[in-house]
Amino acid sequence: GAVVSQHPSRVICKSGTSVKIECRSLDFQATTMFWYRQFPKQSLMLMATSNEGSKATYEQGVEKDKFLINHASLTLSTLTVTSAHPEDSSFYICSATPLAGGGYNEQFFGPGTRLTVL
Amino acid sequence: DQQVKQNSPSLSVQEGRISILNCDYTNSMFDYFLWYKKYPAEGPTFLISISSIKDKNEDGRFTVFLNKSAKHLSLHIVPSQPGDSAVYFCAAKRGNNAGNMLTFGGGTRLMVKP
């Protein structure tokens, strides 16, 4: 149990286009989903915390108008990178936490999405 | 300000020996610590965790030790296997709630040689 999927796994796009990444909890309902970014050989940096039905909370330095997050249901959160530029190229990873009472106290991570902006 | 630090970017160990990965933290409000294993182009996989009320937690070949006074934790893997080769991240959070934010260290690349 506790599987998180991401789609797409890889995306290459031209500069100026927008890219949507989906994060789904497959076998549990997630109250909270997190979006991380990882640059090569660096740690995972939290971008934003997403709660179902409410606005996402962005970390300092993350542009909320550039990285749009929508947590439409308890099993789906989307991250849209708007007007992507080469410096947005990175590995984007989501994680999800089960509803309280599920017996879990860890975040479960998706497999990540490699974004390359040409 | 990096609140969770893994000072060794890499570690090489012979198969069958012990691997010791270290992690230091500065925020005394952290009271729950986790270790994740990550392969390239994949998401992190949870390995083991420890609450600040304990100083040791063991799960099979993996043991995590916590020294609260030193704000230091370590992950021991014994015996190490080639399949353990990956990047290991320690993470910390305030409170045992699954919805609490994780702060990650920079990672240590472990290479286990056959």
Chai-1 contact restraints between the chains, C-beta under 6 A:
chainA,res_idxA,chainB,res_idxB,connection_type,confidence,min_distance_angstrom,max_distance_angstrom,comment,restraint_id
A,T32,B,G99,contact,1.0,0.0,6.0,A-B,restraint_1
A,S43,B,F104,contact,1.0,0.0,6.0,A-B,restraint_2
A,S43,B,G106,contact,1.0,0.0,6.0,A-B,restraint_3
A,S43,B,G107,contact,1.0,0.0,6.0,A-B,restraint_4
A,L44,B,F104,contact,1.0,0.0,6.0,A-B,restraint_5
A,I93,B,G43,contact,1.0,0.0,6.0,A-B,restraint_6
A,T97,B,A98,contact,1.0,0.0,6.0,A-B,restraint_7
A,T97,B,G99,contact,1.0,0.0,6.0,A-B,restraint_8
A,Y104,B,A98,contact,1.0,0.0,6.0,A-B,restraint_9
A,N105,B,N96,contact,1.0,0.0,6.0,A-B,restraint_10
A,N105,B,A98,contact,1.0,0.0,6.0,A-B,restraint_11
A,E106,B,F46,contact,1.0,0.0,6.0,A-B,restraint_12
A,F109,B,G43,contact,1.0,0.0,6.0,A-B,restraint_13
A,F109,B,P44,contact,1.0,0.0,6.0,A-B,restraint_14
A,G110,B,G43,contact,1.0,0.0,6.0,A-B,restraint_15
A,P111,B,E42,contact,1.0,0.0,6.0,A-B,restraint_16
A,P111,B,G43,contact,1.0,0.0,6.0,A-B,restraint_17
A,G112,B,G43,contact,1.0,0.0,6.0,A-B,restraint_18
